[in-house]
Amino acid sequence: MGKVDLASILPFIRKAGTVFDDRVTQIMGGAFDEACEALRDSGQPAIVYEDIAKRIIDAARNGERDLVRLRNAGLTAVGLHSGDGKQAS
C-alpha cells in the first residue's frame, strides 16, 4: 500500500462525524492519497478533494473495505474511474 498520510483524510472524516477503526481509516487514507495522486495536479480547488473524500467515506460507511474500490469511488467525483487518469465512460 505504500506510505499513507492519514492526516490528509482525517479532517474530512471528522467533518463527516463518522468513526472508523484504525484499519479502515488507514485503508481510506490510502484510497484518498491514491485518488489525489491520480489527478496529477495538486492545484485542484479544495472542493475537489472534499468531494473525493466524501465519496470514499460514503463507500466505507456502506461497508466497502477494498482500497482500489474506495479509490475509484473517490475518483468518480471528478469523472475518473481509476488511477490511470482516463475519463469514465
C-alpha positions in Angstrom: 0.0 0.0 0.0 3.0 2.3 0.4 3.2 5.3 2.8 -0.1 6.6 3.8 -0.6 10.2 5.0 -3.7 9.6 7.2 -3.7 13.3 8.1 -4.9 14.1 4.6 -8.3 12.4 5.0 -8.7 12.7 8.8 -10.2 16.2 8.7 -12.8 15.0 6.2 -13.7 12.0 8.4 -14.0 14.3 11.4 -16.2 16.6 9.5 -18.4 13.7 8.4 -18.9 12.8 12.1 -18.3 9.1 11.4 -15.9 6.9 13.4 -13.9 4.1 11.8 -11.5 1.7 13.3 -7.7 2.3 12.7 -7.5 -0.4 9.9 -10.4 1.1 8.0 -9.1 4.6 8.5 -5.7 3.5 7.1 -7.3 1.9 4.0 -9.4 5.1 3.5 -6.3 7.2 3.8 -4.5 5.1 1.2 -7.5 5.3 -1.1 -7.7 9.1 -0.7 -4.0 9.6 -1.3 -4.0 7.4 -4.4 -7.1 9.2 -5.8 -5.4 12.6 -5.3 -2.2 11.3 -7.0 -4.3 10.1 -9.9 -5.3 13.7 -10.5 -1.7 14.5 -11.3 -2.4 18.2 -10.5 -2.1 19.5 -6.9 -3.7 22.8 -8.0 -7.2 21.5 -7.7 -9.7 23.6 -5.7 -10.3 22.3 -2.1 -13.9 21.3 -3.0 -12.5 18.6 -5.4 -10.6 17.0 -2.6 -13.6 17.3 -0.3 -15.8 15.6 -2.9 -13.3 12.8 -3.3 -13.1 12.3 0.5 -16.8 12.4 0.8 -17.3 9.6 -1.7 -14.7 7.5 -0.1 -16.2 8.0 3.3 -19.7 7.2 2.0 -18.5 4.0 0.4 -16.7 3.0 3.6 -19.9 3.8 5.6 -21.7 1.4 3.3 -19.2 -1.4 4.1 -16.6 -1.1 1.3 -13.1 -2.0 2.6 -11.2 -2.6 -0.7 -8.6 0.2 -1.2 -9.0 0.1 -5.0 -12.7 0.3 -5.0 -12.6 3.1 -2.4 -10.1 5.0 -4.6 -12.4 4.5 -7.6 -15.4 5.7 -5.7 -13.5 8.9 -4.8 -12.4 9.4 -8.4 -16.0 9.3 -9.6 -16.2 12.8 -8.1 -14.0 14.1 -10.8 -15.2 11.8 -13.7 -12.3 9.4 -13.4 -12.8 5.7 -12.9 -9.3 4.6 -11.9 -5.8 5.8 -11.2 -4.9 5.7 -14.9 -6.2 9.2 -15.5 -8.7 8.2 -18.1 -12.2 9.6 -18.2 -15.1 7.4 -17.1 -17.3 6.5 -20.0 
